[in-house]
Amino acid sequence: MAETKIDTEIRHVTLPGSNLFLEVGFPPDEAELLHTDSQQRIKVALLLKEQLMGELSDWIAEQHLKQAEAAAILKINRPRVSDLVNKKANKFTLDALVNMLARIGKPVRLIVG
């Protein structure tokens, strides 16, 4: 059987802060609107994550837990607790943070509007 070759060549790199929508071919006006909207959504998600991470970090401190103890309760590994305490928001999904809060008896309520 012939071996299938997978194409892994990098043909383009989008620089951080660039408008991806412009690069993929949207008209400039629309690309700017989409870029601005996406940046705002990212900002809101990061703020939510940071708030949830703050609750978890506070709980760990209040309980005087070592990272390994917190990891066992939260069902994550110890390095992830470090990421949590250091508020590395890009390493967690909102779902994961909500689930961790539920595990410690702090259910999250979402209010829209």
DSSP file (Angstrom, degrees, kcal/mol; ACC not computed):
  #  RESIDUE AA STRUCTURE BP1 BP2  ACC     N-H-->O    O-->H-N    N-H-->O    O-->H-N    TCO  KAPPA ALPHA  PHI   PSI    X-CA   Y-CA   Z-CA
    1    1 A M              0   0    0      0, 0.0     2,-0.1     0, 0.0     0, 0.0   0.000 360.0 360.0 360.0 134.0    0.0    0.0    0.0
    2    2 A A        -     0   0    0      1,-0.1     2,-0.3     0, 0.0     0, 0.0  -0.443 360.0-115.4 -73.6 141.7    1.4    3.4   -1.0
    3    3 A E        -     0   0    0     -2,-0.1     2,-0.5     1,-0.0    -1,-0.1  -0.606  25.6-130.8 -78.6 133.5    2.2    5.9    1.8
    4    4 A T        -     0   0    0     -2,-0.3     2,-0.5     1,-0.0    -1,-0.0  -0.729  16.3-141.7 -86.6 128.9    0.0    9.0    1.8
    5    5 A K        -     0   0    0     -2,-0.5     2,-0.5     2,-0.0    -1,-0.0  -0.790   9.9-145.2 -93.6 129.4    2.0   12.2    2.1
    6    6 A I        -     0   0    0     -2,-0.5     2,-0.7     2,-0.0    -2,-0.0  -0.809  15.4-127.6 -95.0 129.6    0.4   14.9    4.2
    7    7 A D        +     0   0    0     -2,-0.5    -1,-0.0     1,-0.1    -2,-0.0  -0.667  40.0 159.6 -78.5 113.7    1.0   18.5    3.1
    8    8 A T        +     0   0    0     -2,-0.7     2,-0.2     2,-0.1    -1,-0.1   0.188  22.9 135.7-118.5  14.1    2.3   20.4    6.1
    9    9 A E        -     0   0    0      1,-0.1     2,-0.6     2,-0.0    -2,-0.0  -0.441  52.6-132.9 -68.8 133.2    3.9   23.3    4.2
   10   10 A I        +     0   0    0     -2,-0.2     3,-0.1     1,-0.2    -1,-0.1  -0.774  29.4 172.0 -87.3 122.4    3.2   26.8    5.8
   11   11 A R        +     0   0    0     -2,-0.6     2,-0.3     1,-0.3    -1,-0.2   0.678  62.9  13.6-104.9 -22.4    2.2   29.1    3.0
   12   12 A H        -     0   0    0      2,-0.0     2,-0.4     0, 0.0    -1,-0.3  -0.987  55.7-157.9-155.6 142.9    1.1   32.2    5.0
   13   13 A V        -     0   0    0     -2,-0.3     2,-0.6    -3,-0.1    -3,-0.0  -0.993  15.0-144.0-124.4 127.1    1.4   33.5    8.6
   14   14 A T        -     0   0    0     -2,-0.4     3,-0.1     4,-0.0     6,-0.1  -0.803  24.0-129.5 -89.7 123.9   -1.0   36.1    9.9
   15   15 A L    >   -     0   0    0     -2,-0.6     3,-2.1     1,-0.1     5,-0.0  -0.404  32.5 -90.6 -72.1 146.8    0.8   38.4   12.3
   16   16 A P  T 3  S+     0   0    0      0, 0.0    -1,-0.1     0, 0.0     3,-0.1  -0.307 114.7  21.5 -56.0 137.2   -0.6   39.1   15.8
   17   17 A G  T 3  S+     0   0    0      1,-0.3    -2,-0.1    -3,-0.1     2,-0.0   0.304  93.9 131.7  86.3  -9.7   -3.0   42.1   15.7
   18   18 A S    <   -     0   0    0     -3,-2.1     2,-1.2     1,-0.1    -1,-0.3  -0.334  69.2-106.6 -72.1 157.9   -3.6   41.8   11.9
   19   19 A N    >>  -     0   0    0      1,-0.2     4,-1.8    -3,-0.1     3,-0.5  -0.749  32.3-171.9 -87.5  98.3   -7.0   41.8   10.5
   20   20 A L  H 3> S+     0   0    0     -2,-1.2     4,-1.8     1,-0.2    -1,-0.2   0.841  82.4  60.1 -59.1 -36.0   -7.6   38.2    9.6
   21   21 A F  H 34>S+     0   0    0     10,-0.2     5,-2.4     1,-0.2     4,-0.2   0.871 105.5  47.6 -64.2 -36.6  -10.9   39.1    7.8
   22   22 A L  H X45S+     0   0    0     -3,-0.5     3,-1.2     1,-0.2    -1,-0.2   0.904 110.0  53.7 -67.3 -41.3   -9.0   41.4    5.4
   23   23 A E  H 3<5S+     0   0    0     -4,-1.8    -2,-0.2     1,-0.3    -1,-0.2   0.800 106.2  51.7 -66.0 -29.5   -6.4   38.8    4.8
   24   24 A V  T 3<5S-     0   0    0     -4,-1.8    -1,-0.3     2,-0.0    -2,-0.2   0.425 128.1 -91.6 -91.8   3.5   -9.0   36.1    3.8
   25   25 A G  T < 5S+     0   0    0     -3,-1.2    -3,-0.2     1,-0.3    -2,-0.1   0.541  70.9 146.8 110.4   6.2  -10.6   38.5    1.3
   26   26 A F      < -     0   0    0     -5,-2.4    -1,-0.3     1,-0.1    -2,-0.0  -0.463  61.0 -94.7 -69.9 149.0  -13.4   40.4    2.9
   27   27 A P     >  -     0   0    0      0, 0.0     4,-3.1     0, 0.0     5,-0.3  -0.331  41.2-108.7 -58.8 147.4  -13.9   43.9    1.6
   28   28 A P  H  > S+     0   0    0      0, 0.0     4,-2.2     0, 0.0     5,-0.2   0.850 115.8  48.2 -50.9 -44.9  -12.1   46.5    3.7
   29   29 A D  H  > S+     0   0    0      2,-0.2     4,-1.9     1,-0.2     5,-0.1   0.938 116.7  42.2 -64.0 -46.0  -15.2   48.0    5.4
   30   30 A E  H  > S+     0   0    0      1,-0.2     4,-2.7     2,-0.2     5,-0.2   0.896 112.3  54.9 -67.5 -40.0  -16.7   44.7    6.2
   31   31 A A  H  X S+     0   0    0     -4,-3.1     4,-2.5     1,-0.2   -10,-0.2   0.896 107.7  50.0 -59.8 -40.9  -13.3   43.3    7.4
   32   32 A E  H  X S+     0   0    0     -4,-2.2     4,-2.5    -5,-0.3    -1,-0.2   0.914 111.4  47.8 -66.0 -42.9  -12.9   46.2    9.8
   33   33 A L  H  X S+     0   0    0     -4,-1.9     4,-2.5     2,-0.2    -2,-0.2   0.930 114.3  46.3 -62.6 -45.3  -16.4   45.7   11.3
   34   34 A L  H  X S+     0   0    0     -4,-2.7     4,-2.6     2,-0.2    -2,-0.2   0.899 113.0  50.0 -64.2 -41.0  -15.8   42.0   11.7
   35   35 A H  H  X S+     0   0    0     -4,-2.5     4,-2.4    -5,-0.2    -2,-0.2   0.931 112.0  47.0 -63.8 -46.5  -12.4   42.5   13.2
   36   36 A T  H  X S+     0   0    0     -4,-2.5     4,-2.0     1,-0.2    -2,-0.2   0.916 113.6  48.8 -62.1 -44.1  -13.7   45.1   15.7
   37   37 A D  H  X S+     0   0    0     -4,-2.5     4,-2.3     1,-0.2    -2,-0.2   0.916 111.5  48.8 -62.5 -43.9  -16.6   42.8   16.6
   38   38 A S  H  X S+     0   0    0     -4,-2.6     4,-2.3     1,-0.2    -1,-0.2   0.893 109.8  51.7 -66.1 -38.7  -14.4   39.8   17.1
   39   39 A Q  H  X S+     0   0    0     -4,-2.4     4,-2.2     1,-0.2    -1,-0.2   0.890 110.1  49.5 -64.1 -38.6  -12.0   41.8   19.3
   40   40 A Q  H  X S+     0   0    0     -4,-2.0     4,-2.3     2,-0.2    -2,-0.2   0.907 110.6  49.6 -66.4 -41.8  -14.9   43.0   21.5
   41   41 A R  H  X S+     0   0    0     -4,-2.3     4,-2.3     1,-0.2    -2,-0.2   0.897 110.8  50.0 -64.2 -40.0  -16.2   39.4   21.9
   42   42 A I  H  X S+     0   0    0     -4,-2.3     4,-2.5     2,-0.2    -1,-0.2   0.915 109.6  51.6 -63.4 -43.0  -12.7   38.2   22.8
   43   43 A K  H  X S+     0   0    0     -4,-2.2     4,-2.2     1,-0.2    -2,-0.2   0.923 110.6  47.7 -60.6 -45.6  -12.4   41.0   25.4
   44   44 A V  H  X S+     0   0    0     -4,-2.3     4,-2.3     1,-0.2    -1,-0.2   0.914 111.8  50.1 -62.8 -43.4  -15.7   40.0   27.0
   45   45 A A  H  X S+     0   0    0     -4,-2.3     4,-2.6     1,-0.2    -1,-0.2   0.902 110.4  50.1 -62.8 -41.1  -14.8   36.3   27.1
   46   46 A L  H  X S+     0   0    0     -4,-2.5     4,-2.7     2,-0.2    -1,-0.2   0.897 109.3  51.1 -65.0 -39.9  -11.5   37.1   28.7
   47   47 A L  H  X S+     0   0    0     -4,-2.2     4,-2.0     2,-0.2    -2,-0.2   0.912 111.3  48.3 -63.0 -42.2  -13.2   39.3   31.4
   48   48 A L  H  X S+     0   0    0     -4,-2.3     4,-2.3     2,-0.2    -2,-0.2   0.931 112.3  48.6 -62.5 -45.9  -15.6   36.4   32.1
   49   49 A K  H  X S+     0   0    0     -4,-2.6     4,-2.9     1,-0.2     5,-0.2   0.918 110.3  51.2 -60.4 -44.1  -12.8   33.9   32.4
   50   50 A E  H  X S+     0   0    0     -4,-2.7     4,-2.1     1,-0.2    -1,-0.2   0.875 109.4  50.9 -63.4 -37.0  -10.8   36.2   34.7
   51   51 A Q  H  X S+     0   0    0     -4,-2.0     4,-1.8     2,-0.2    -1,-0.2   0.933 113.2  44.7 -65.1 -45.4  -13.8   36.6   37.0
   52   52 A L  H  X S+     0   0    0     -4,-2.3     4,-2.0     1,-0.2    -2,-0.2   0.895 112.9  51.3 -65.8 -40.1  -14.4   32.9   37.2
   53   53 A M  H  X S+     0   0    0     -4,-2.9     4,-2.9     1,-0.2    -1,-0.2   0.871 106.7  55.1 -64.5 -36.8  -10.6   32.3   37.7
   54   54 A G  H  X S+     0   0    0     -4,-2.1     4,-2.7    -5,-0.2    -1,-0.2   0.908 106.7  50.5 -61.7 -42.3  -10.7   34.9   40.5
   55   55 A E  H  X S+     0   0    0     -4,-1.8     4,-2.1     2,-0.2    -2,-0.2   0.920 113.2  45.6 -61.2 -44.0  -13.5   33.0   42.3
   56   56 A L  H  X S+     0   0    0     -4,-2.0     4,-2.3     2,-0.2    -2,-0.2   0.916 113.3  48.9 -67.3 -42.9  -11.5   29.7   42.0
   57   57 A S  H  X S+     0   0    0     -4,-2.9     4,-2.3     1,-0.2    -2,-0.2   0.909 111.0  50.5 -62.5 -42.9   -8.2   31.3   43.2
   58   58 A D  H  X S+     0   0    0     -4,-2.7     4,-3.0     1,-0.2    -1,-0.2   0.914 109.8  50.9 -60.9 -43.0  -10.0   32.9   46.1
   59   59 A W  H  X S+     0   0    0     -4,-2.1     4,-2.2     2,-0.2    -2,-0.2   0.917 108.8  50.8 -61.9 -44.0  -11.5   29.6   47.1
   60   60 A I  H  <>S+     0   0    0     -4,-2.3     5,-2.2     1,-0.2     4,-0.4   0.925 114.1  44.6 -59.4 -44.9   -8.1   27.9   46.9
   61   61 A A  H ><5S+     0   0    0     -4,-2.3     3,-1.1     1,-0.2    -2,-0.2   0.920 112.4  51.2 -66.2 -44.3   -6.6   30.6   49.2
   62   62 A E  H 3<5S+     0   0    0     -4,-3.0    -1,-0.2     1,-0.3    -2,-0.2   0.848 112.2  46.9 -61.9 -34.6   -9.6   30.5   51.6
   63   63 A Q  T 3<5S-     0   0    0     -4,-2.2    -1,-0.3    -5,-0.2    -2,-0.2   0.487 106.3-130.3 -85.5  -3.6   -9.3   26.8   52.0
   64   64 A H  T < 5 +     0   0    0     -3,-1.1     2,-0.3    -4,-0.4    -3,-0.2   0.898  47.9 169.3  53.9  44.7   -5.5   27.0   52.4
   65   65 A L      < -     0   0    0     -5,-2.2    -1,-0.2    -6,-0.2     2,-0.2  -0.634  35.2-130.6 -90.5 143.5   -5.0   24.3   49.8
   66   66 A K     >  -     0   0    0     -2,-0.3     4,-2.6     1,-0.1     3,-0.3  -0.529  34.8-106.7 -78.0 158.6   -1.8   23.3   48.2
   67   67 A Q  H  > S+     0   0    0      1,-0.2     4,-2.6     2,-0.2     5,-0.1   0.879 120.8  53.1 -58.6 -38.7   -1.9   23.2   44.4
   68   68 A A  H  > S+     0   0    0      2,-0.2     4,-1.8     1,-0.2    -1,-0.2   0.883 110.0  48.1 -64.6 -37.6   -1.9   19.4   44.4
   69   69 A E  H  > S+     0   0    0     -3,-0.3     4,-1.8     2,-0.2    -2,-0.2   0.925 112.8  47.7 -67.5 -44.7   -4.8   19.3   46.8
   70   70 A A  H  X S+     0   0    0     -4,-2.6     4,-2.9     1,-0.2     5,-0.2   0.896 108.7  55.8 -61.8 -40.0   -6.8   21.8   44.7
   71   71 A A  H  X>S+     0   0    0     -4,-2.6     5,-2.1    -5,-0.2     4,-1.2   0.909 106.3  49.9 -60.0 -43.2   -5.9   19.8   41.6
   72   72 A A  H  <5S+     0   0    0     -4,-1.8    -1,-0.2     1,-0.2    -2,-0.2   0.906 114.4  44.2 -63.5 -41.6   -7.4   16.6   43.0
   73   73 A I  H  <5S+     0   0    0     -4,-1.8    -2,-0.2     1,-0.2    -1,-0.2   0.909 117.9  43.4 -69.4 -42.5  -10.7   18.4   44.0
   74   74 A L  H  <5S-     0   0    0     -4,-2.9    -1,-0.2    -5,-0.2    -2,-0.2   0.582 108.1-125.2 -80.5  -9.8  -11.0   20.3   40.7
   75   75 A K  T  <5S+     0   0    0     -4,-1.2     2,-0.3     1,-0.3    -3,-0.2   0.906  73.2 109.9  63.1  44.6  -10.0   17.2   38.7
   76   76 A I  S   <S-     0   0    0     -5,-2.1    -1,-0.3    -6,-0.2     2,-0.1  -0.851  73.0 -93.9-133.7 171.6   -7.2   18.9   36.9
   77   77 A N    >>  -     0   0    0     -2,-0.3     4,-1.3    -3,-0.1     3,-0.7  -0.481  38.3-104.9 -88.2 165.7   -3.4   18.4   37.1
   78   78 A R  H 3> S+     0   0    0      1,-0.3     4,-1.8     2,-0.2     3,-0.5   0.871 117.9  55.6 -59.0 -42.6   -1.2   20.6   39.3
   79   79 A P  H 3> S+     0   0    0      0, 0.0     4,-2.1     0, 0.0    -1,-0.3   0.852 104.3  56.1 -59.9 -30.7    0.3   22.7   36.5
   80   80 A R  H <> S+     0   0    0     -3,-0.7     4,-2.3     2,-0.2    -2,-0.2   0.852 102.9  54.5 -68.7 -32.7   -3.3   23.6   35.5
   81   81 A V  H  X S+     0   0    0     -4,-1.3     4,-3.0    -3,-0.5     5,-0.3   0.916 107.1  51.1 -63.9 -41.7   -3.9   24.9   39.0
   82   82 A S  H  X S+     0   0    0     -4,-1.8     4,-2.3     1,-0.2    -2,-0.2   0.925 110.0  48.9 -59.5 -44.9   -0.8   27.1   38.6
   83   83 A D  H  <>S+     0   0    0     -4,-2.1     5,-2.7     2,-0.2    -1,-0.2   0.891 112.7  49.5 -60.0 -39.5   -2.2   28.4   35.3
   84   84 A L  H ><5S+     0   0    0     -4,-2.3     3,-1.6     3,-0.2    -2,-0.2   0.949 112.0  45.3 -64.8 -51.7   -5.5   29.0   37.1
   85   85 A V  H 3<5S+     0   0    0     -4,-3.0    -1,-0.2     1,-0.3    -2,-0.2   0.842 113.4  50.9 -63.8 -34.2   -4.0   30.9   40.0
   86   86 A N  T 3<5S-     0   0    0     -4,-2.3    -1,-0.3    -5,-0.3    -2,-0.2   0.321 112.9-123.0 -87.2   8.8   -1.8   33.0   37.6
   87   87 A K  T < 5 +     0   0    0     -3,-1.6     2,-1.8     1,-0.2    -3,-0.2   0.869  44.6 169.9  53.2  47.6   -4.9   33.8   35.6
   88   88 A K    > < +     0   0    0     -5,-2.7     3,-2.1     1,-0.2    -1,-0.2  -0.605   7.4 177.2 -84.9  77.9   -3.7   32.4   32.3
   89   89 A A  G >   +     0   0    0     -2,-1.8     3,-1.6     1,-0.3    -1,-0.2   0.761  68.2  66.3 -59.2 -31.0   -7.2   32.8   30.8
   90   90 A N  G 3  S+     0   0    0      1,-0.3    -1,-0.3    -3,-0.2    -2,-0.1   0.621  94.3  61.5 -69.8  -9.6   -6.2   31.6   27.3
   91   91 A K  G <  S+     0   0    0     -3,-2.1     2,-0.3    -8,-0.1    -1,-0.3   0.448 101.7  58.3 -94.1  -0.4   -5.5   28.1   28.7
   92   92 A F    <   -     0   0    0     -3,-1.6     2,-0.2    -4,-0.2   -43,-0.1  -0.952  69.3-138.5-131.2 147.5   -9.1   27.5   29.9
   93   93 A T     >  -     0   0    0     -2,-0.3     4,-1.9     1,-0.1     5,-0.2  -0.652  30.6-116.1 -92.4 160.1  -12.5   27.5   28.3
   94   94 A L  H  > S+     0   0    0     -2,-0.2     4,-2.7     1,-0.2     5,-0.2   0.906 117.1  56.3 -59.5 -40.8  -15.5   29.0   30.0
   95   95 A D  H  > S+     0   0    0      1,-0.2     4,-2.6     2,-0.2    -1,-0.2   0.918 105.5  50.1 -57.5 -45.7  -17.0   25.5   30.2
   96   96 A A  H  > S+     0   0    0      1,-0.2     4,-2.1     2,-0.2    -1,-0.2   0.909 112.4  46.8 -62.0 -42.7  -14.0   24.2   32.1
   97   97 A L  H  X S+     0   0    0     -4,-1.9     4,-2.2     2,-0.2    -1,-0.2   0.906 111.9  50.2 -67.0 -41.8  -14.1   27.0   34.6
   98   98 A V  H  X S+     0   0    0     -4,-2.7     4,-2.1     1,-0.2    -2,-0.2   0.909 110.8  50.4 -62.0 -42.4  -17.8   26.7   35.2
   99   99 A N  H  X S+     0   0    0     -4,-2.6     4,-1.9    -5,-0.2    -2,-0.2   0.897 109.2  50.9 -63.4 -40.8  -17.4   22.9   35.7
  100  100 A M  H  X S+     0   0    0     -4,-2.1     4,-1.0     1,-0.2    -1,-0.2   0.908 109.7  50.2 -63.7 -41.1  -14.6   23.5   38.3
  101  101 A L  H ><>S+     0   0    0     -4,-2.2     5,-2.9     1,-0.2     3,-0.5   0.895 108.6  52.4 -64.3 -38.8  -16.8   26.0   40.2
  102  102 A A  H ><5S+     0   0    0     -4,-2.1     3,-1.6     1,-0.2    -1,-0.2   0.881 103.2  59.2 -62.8 -37.5  -19.6   23.5   40.2
  103  103 A R  H 3<5S+     0   0    0     -4,-1.9    -1,-0.2     1,-0.3    -2,-0.2   0.793 107.3  46.0 -62.6 -27.8  -17.3   20.9   41.7
  104  104 A I  T <<5S-     0   0    0     -4,-1.0    -1,-0.3    -3,-0.5    -2,-0.2   0.267 125.2 -99.9-100.6  12.7  -16.6   23.1   44.7
  105  105 A G  T < 5S+     0   0    0     -3,-1.6    -3,-0.2     1,-0.1    -2,-0.1   0.736  89.6 117.5  81.2  22.8  -20.2   24.0   45.2
  106  106 A K      < -     0   0    0     -5,-2.9    -3,-0.1    -6,-0.1    -1,-0.1  -0.673  47.3-166.6-120.0  75.6  -20.2   27.4   43.5
  107  107 A P        -     0   0    0      0, 0.0     2,-0.4     0, 0.0    -8,-0.1  -0.296  17.7-126.2 -63.5 148.3  -22.6   27.0   40.6
  108  108 A V        -     0   0    0    -10,-0.2     2,-0.4     2,-0.0   -10,-0.0  -0.790  17.8-157.9 -98.9 135.3  -22.5   29.8   38.1
  109  109 A R        -     0   0    0     -2,-0.4     2,-0.5     2,-0.0     0, 0.0  -0.940   7.0-148.2-113.0 136.3  -25.6   31.7   37.1
  110  110 A L        -     0   0    0     -2,-0.4     2,-0.5     2,-0.0    -2,-0.0  -0.894   9.9-168.1-106.5 127.7  -25.8   33.5   33.8
  111  111 A I        -     0   0    0     -2,-0.5     2,-0.4     0, 0.0    -2,-0.0  -0.968   8.0-155.6-115.8 125.0  -27.8   36.7   33.5
  112  112 A V              0   0    0     -2,-0.5    -2,-0.0     1,-0.2     0, 0.0  -0.838 360.0 360.0-102.5 135.2  -28.5   38.1   30.0
  113  113 A G              0   0    0     -2,-0.4    -1,-0.2     0, 0.0     0, 0.0   0.443 360.0 360.0  95.5 360.0  -29.3   41.7   29.5
